[in-house]
Amino acid sequence: MGVVPGALDARGERLAGPIFTGVGLAGLAACTIFAPGPRGATLAVVVVTAVWLPLLIPLFPRRAAHPWLAAGYYAGFLAAAIVLVARDDTFTGFASFGYPLAFVLFPARWGFFAVAATAVLPMLASGSDSQTPTWVLVVSVAGPLLYAAWFVGAESEKRRKANVRLEAALEENAGLHTRLVAKAREAGVLDERQRMAREIHDTLAQGLTGIVTQLEAADGPDRDRRLEQVRTLARDSLGEARRAVQALRPEPLTAAQLPEALSELARRVTGTSGIAVSVETTGDARPLLPELEVTLYRVAQEALANAEKHARASRIVVTLSYSDELVLLDVVDDGIGFRPGDRGDGTGFGLDAMRQRVRRVAGTLSIESTPGDGTAVSVQVPAIQAA
């Protein structure tokens, strides 16, 4: 059991008091036996000291909470040692018990003061003409030196082990940090790829599809109008592609609020497809967090593009509803519909992109369709207002 301050475990705390009491009593008894005929007052002091020493047992576990009791106990021991050494030099050996006792009762800095007092005061009390036996001097000098050497060595070993553990922890943390940075870089690359894939699908792919559709119908009497639509789509697609590369908001949302941007999108779809697209807004329309508005705009864009390409619809209604907690977007067409699982239940990239966008803003997406009865796309996102 180590007796380095702060190094005792629970079991050591229970045993240290009795062990040190036993050592002190054994030292007192040995000095009394070897002393040249102690009698009278000296024996009385020995008896009082023998009664005083066991008080260490209840005091030891409370020494940190009651430092003044510990100081009083040590002062009592030191006073008894001084009186005994003054009456008989043989008790110098008993006084040496104060060195280890000082280190277990007090923190290290105060323990050295107690050790100094233990070394000086009994020596002064013994006087210059003392006839102390050689073995007593050896025990008195060598004992404290050996204990101090052991104490310093134990402290050094504790620090060495702590440094080794710290270095191992730093190396482990450095490796963990490297792995985290690599994982973050991989996640960032994957996230950017997914973002670019969504933006390309929502801008270039849809724009090129519209251009092809207009060119295929450009041989009729409205050829000039179709070609003008092609030029408009090409310019818009090029601008959106540039904005996607720079991770900017869609251009319609930079110049207008979400309801106006959806109305402009509806007019453009009507102009290119001939489908009657209407936009209705209910509730208190207000600016939302940019990421929310981009999500709602892109979902509406994808839903309209799907209806334009696949639904054969004659009418599409876009409803934007604001409430205190949620914003709802519904895109409903009267087209041919489909059977979920055949084409529209998450098998296409456009539907996957919509779901990814909605999940990123903690929203929900649902798609309902029945063959011959149209399709309804519904989105709910939290109504977080823009700063």
C-alpha positions in Angstrom: 0.0 0.0 0.0 1.6 3.3 -1.1 1.5 6.2 1.2 1.9 8.9 -1.4 -0.6 11.8 -0.8 -3.6 11.4 -3.0 -2.6 7.8 -4.0 -4.6 5.8 -1.5 -7.6 3.9 -2.8 -10.7 3.1 -0.7 -9.1 0.1 0.9 -6.0 2.0 1.7 -8.0 4.8 3.3 -9.5 2.2 5.7 -6.3 0.5 6.5 -3.8 3.4 6.7 -5.1 4.7 10.1 -4.7 1.4 12.0 -1.3 0.6 10.3 0.2 4.0 11.1 -1.1 3.8 14.7 0.4 0.3 15.0 3.8 1.6 13.7 3.8 4.5 16.1 2.9 2.4 19.1 5.6 -0.1 18.1 8.2 2.6 17.8 7.1 4.1 21.2 7.3 0.7 22.9 10.8 -0.1 21.4 12.2 3.2 22.5 10.7 2.7 26.0 12.2 -0.7 26.3 15.7 0.3 25.1 15.7 3.6 27.1 18.0 3.4 30.2 15.5 2.9 32.9 12.7 5.4 32.1 10.6 6.2 35.2 8.2 8.6 36.8 7.2 11.5 34.5 8.8 9.9 31.5 6.5 6.8 31.8 3.5 9.1 32.4 4.3 10.9 29.1 4.7 7.5 27.4 1.3 6.5 28.6 -0.4 9.7 27.4 1.3 9.3 24.1 0.1 5.8 23.8 -3.4 7.0 24.4 -3.0 9.9 21.9 -1.7 7.8 19.0 -4.9 5.7 18.3 -6.9 8.9 17.8 -5.3 8.7 14.3 -7.7 5.9 13.4 -11.0 7.9 13.3 -9.1 11.1 12.2 -7.4 9.6 9.1 -10.4 9.4 6.7 -11.5 12.9 7.8 -8.1 14.6 7.5 -8.9 16.4 4.2 -12.3 17.7 5.3 -10.9 18.8 8.7 -7.3 20.0 8.2 -7.2 21.8 11.6 -8.0 18.5 13.4 -5.1 16.9 11.6 -2.8 19.8 12.5 -3.9 19.6 16.1 -3.3 15.8 16.2 0.2 16.3 14.7 1.0 19.1 17.1 0.0 16.8 20.0 2.3 14.0 18.7 5.2 16.5 18.1 4.8 17.9 21.7 5.0 14.4 23.1 8.0 13.6 21.0 9.8 16.8 22.1 9.1 16.1 25.8 10.3 12.4 25.5 13.5 13.4 23.6 14.2 16.1 26.1 14.0 13.5 28.9 15.8 10.7 27.1 17.6 10.8 23.7 16.5 7.2 23.0 13.1 8.6 22.0 14.6 10.3 19.0 13.8 7.1 17.2 10.1 7.6 18.1 10.2 11.2 17.0 11.3 9.9 13.5 7.8 8.5 13.1 6.7 12.0 12.5 8.3 12.1 9.0 5.9 9.6 7.3 3.1 10.7 9.5 3.5 14.3 8.2 3.2 13.2 4.5 0.0 11.2 5.1 -1.8 13.8 7.2 -1.0 16.9 5.0 -0.7 17.8 1.4 2.8 17.7 0.1 3.6 21.4 0.5 2.5 21.5 4.1 4.0 18.1 4.8 7.5 19.5 4.3 6.9 22.1 6.9 5.8 19.4 9.4 8.9 17.4 8.5 11.2 20.3 9.1 9.6 20.9 12.5 10.0 17.2 13.3 13.7 17.3 12.4 14.5 20.6 14.2 12.5 20.7 17.4 13.3 17.3 19.0 17.0 18.0 18.2 16.9 21.3 20.0 15.1 19.7 22.9 17.8 17.0 23.2 20.6 19.5 23.9 24.2 19.5 22.9 25.4 17.0 25.5 23.1 14.2 24.4 24.5 10.6 24.6 22.2 9.2 21.9 23.1 5.6 20.8 24.5 5.2 17.4 21.6 3.0 16.1 19.1 5.7 17.2 21.0 8.3 15.2 21.1 5.9 12.1 17.4 5.3 12.3 16.6 9.0 12.9 18.7 10.1 9.9 18.5 7.2 7.4 14.7 6.6 7.9 13.6 10.1 6.8 16.1 10.1 3.9 14.9 6.7 2.7 11.3 7.7 3.0 11.9 11.0 1.2 13.7 9.1 -1.6 10.9 6.7 -1.9 8.3 9.5 -1.9 10.1 11.4 -4.7 10.6 8.2 -6.7 6.9 7.3 -6.4 5.8 10.8 -7.5 8.2 10.6 -10.4 6.9 7.2 -11.4 3.3 8.5 -11.3 4.2 11.5 -13.5 6.1 9.2 -15.9 3.2 6.9 -16.2 0.8 9.8 -16.6 3.1 11.2 -19.4 3.1 7.9 -21.2 -0.7 7.7 -21.0 -1.0 11.3 -22.2 1.4 10.6 -25.2 -0.6 7.5 -26.1 -3.9 9.4 -25.9 -2.5 12.2 -28.0 -1.3 9.7 -30.6 -4.7 8.0 -30.6 -6.5 11.4 -30.9 -4.2 12.4 -33.8 -5.1 9.2 -35.6 -8.8 9.7 -34.8 -8.6 13.3 -36.0 -7.0 12.2 -39.3 -9.8 9.6 -39.8 -12.5 12.2 -39.0 -11.0 14.7 -41.4 -10.9 12.0 -44.1 -14.5 10.9 -43.4 -15.6 14.6 -43.5 -13.8 15.2 -46.8 -15.5 12.1 -48.3 -18.9 13.1 -46.9 -18.4 16.6 -48.3 -17.4 15.3 -51.7 -20.4 12.9 -51.8 -22.8 15.7 -50.6 -21.4 18.0 -53.3 -21.9 15.3 -56.0 -25.4 14.8 -54.9 -26.1 18.5 -54.9 -24.7 18.9 -58.4 -26.6 15.9 -59.6 -29.9 17.4 -58.3 -29.1 20.8 -59.7 -28.2 19.4 -63.2 -31.4 17.3 -63.2 -33.5 20.3 -62.1 -31.9 22.8 -64.5 -30.0 21.5 -67.5 -31.9 18.2 -67.9 -35.3 19.8 -67.7 -34.2 22.8 -69.9 -32.8 20.5 -72.6 -36.0 18.4 -72.5 -38.0 21.5 -73.0 -35.8 22.7 -75.9 -36.1 19.3 -77.6 -39.9 19.4 -77.2 -40.1 22.9 -78.7 -37.8 22.0 -81.6 -39.9 18.9 -82.5 -43.0 21.1 -82.7 -41.3 24.0 -84.5 -42.5 23.0 -88.0 -46.1 24.2 -87.4 -47.6 27.6 -87.9 -46.3 28.8 -84.5 -42.7 28.1 -85.5 -41.5 31.6 -84.5 -43.1 31.3 -81.0 -41.5 27.9 -80.5 -38.1 29.1 -81.5 -38.4 32.0 -79.1 -39.3 29.5 -76.4 -36.2 27.6 -77.3 -34.0 30.7 -76.9 -35.6 31.6 -73.6 -35.2 28.0 -72.3 -31.5 28.0 -73.4 -30.8 31.3 -71.7 -32.6 30.3 -68.5 -30.9 26.9 -68.4 -27.4 28.4 -68.9 -28.1 30.9 -66.1 -29.3 28.2 -63.8 -26.3 26.1 -64.6 -24.0 28.9 -63.6 -25.9 29.5 -60.4 -25.8 25.8 -59.6 -22.0 25.7 -59.9 -21.8 28.7 -57.6 -24.3 27.1 -55.1 -26.6 30.1 -55.5 -30.4 30.2 -55.1 -32.5 29.7 -58.3 -32.7 33.0 -60.2 -36.6 33.4 -59.8 -36.2 33.4 -56.0 -33.6 36.2 -56.0 -36.0 38.6 -57.7 -39.3 37.6 -56.1 -40.9 35.8 -53.2 -41.8 32.1 -53.4 -45.5 32.6 -54.4 -44.5 35.0 -57.3 -41.6 32.6 -58.3 -44.1 29.7 -58.5 -46.5 31.8 -60.5 -43.8 32.6 -63.0 -42.8 28.9 -63.2 -46.5 28.0 -63.9 -46.7 30.6 -66.7 -43.5 29.2 -68.3 -44.8 25.6 -68.1 -48.1 26.7 -69.6 -46.3 28.5 -72.4 -44.1 25.5 -73.3 -46.7 22.7 -72.8 -50.1 24.3 -73.3 -51.3 22.8 -70.0 -53.3 25.1 -67.8 -51.3 25.6 -64.7 -52.6 27.7 -61.8 -51.1 28.7 -58.5 -53.1 29.4 -55.3 -51.6 30.8 -52.1 -53.4 30.5 -48.7 -52.4 31.8 -45.3 -50.0 34.5 -44.3 -47.2 34.4 -47.0 -43.9 35.4 -45.6 -40.2 34.9 -46.4 -38.8 31.5 -45.3 -35.3 30.3 -44.7 -33.7 30.2 -48.1 -33.1 26.5 -48.0 -36.8 25.9 -47.4 -37.8 28.1 -50.3 -35.3 26.5 -52.7 -36.6 23.0 -51.7 -40.3 23.9 -52.3 -39.4 25.6 -55.6 -37.4 22.7 -56.9 -40.0 20.1 -55.8 -42.7 22.1 -57.6 -40.4 22.4 -60.7 -39.8 18.6 -60.7 -43.5 17.8 -60.2 -44.5 20.1 -63.0 -41.9 18.6 -65.3 -43.0 15.1 -64.6 -46.6 16.0 -65.2 -45.6 17.8 -68.5 -43.6 14.8 -69.7 -45.7 11.8 -68.5 -49.2 12.7 -67.2 -50.9 13.9 -70.4 -52.7 16.3 -68.1 -54.9 19.2 -69.2 -54.9 21.0 -65.9 -52.4 21.3 -63.0 -53.1 23.1 -59.7 -50.3 24.2 -57.4 -51.3 25.2 -53.9 -49.0 26.9 -51.4 -50.4 27.0 -47.9 -48.8 28.9 -44.9 -49.6 28.0 -41.3 -48.0 28.9 -38.0 -45.9 25.7 -37.8 -45.8 24.3 -41.4 -45.7 25.3 -45.0 -47.5 22.9 -47.4 -47.0 22.5 -51.2 -49.5 20.5 -53.2 -49.2 19.8 -57.0 -52.2 18.0 -58.4 -52.8 17.1 -62.0 -55.7 15.4 -63.8 -53.5 13.2 -66.0 -53.4 9.5 -66.6 -51.7 8.7 -63.2 -49.7 5.6 -62.5 -49.5 2.7 -60.2 -47.1 3.3 -57.3 -44.1 1.0 -57.6 -44.2 0.8 -61.4 -42.7 4.2 -62.1 -43.4 6.8 -59.6 -42.6 5.2 -56.2 -39.0 6.3 -55.9 -37.6 4.5 -58.9 -36.8 7.6 -60.9 -33.9 10.0 -60.1 -36.3 13.0 -60.1 -38.4 11.5 -57.3 -35.3 10.4 -55.3 -33.9 14.0 -55.7 -37.2 15.4 -54.4 -37.1 13.1 -51.4 -33.5 13.9 -50.6 -34.2 17.7 -50.8 -37.2 17.4 -48.5 -35.3 15.2 -46.0 -32.5 17.7 -45.8 -34.9 20.3 -44.4 -36.7 18.0 -42.0 -39.8 17.8 -44.2 -42.0 15.1 -45.5 -43.0 14.1 -49.1 -45.9 12.0 -50.2 -47.0 11.0 -53.7 -50.5 9.7 -54.4 -51.6 8.4 -57.8 -54.2 6.1 -59.3 -54.2 5.0 -62.9 -56.6 7.2 -64.8 -57.2 9.5 -61.8 -54.2 11.9 -61.8 -51.3 12.4 -59.4 -50.9 14.5 -56.2 -47.5 15.5 -54.9 -47.6 16.9 -51.3 -44.7 18.4 -49.3 -44.6 19.7 -45.7 -41.7 21.7 -44.3 -41.3 23.6 -41.1 -42.3 27.3 -41.3 -38.9 28.8 -40.3 -38.9 32.4 -41.2 -35.8 34.1 -42.8 -33.7 36.1 -40.5 
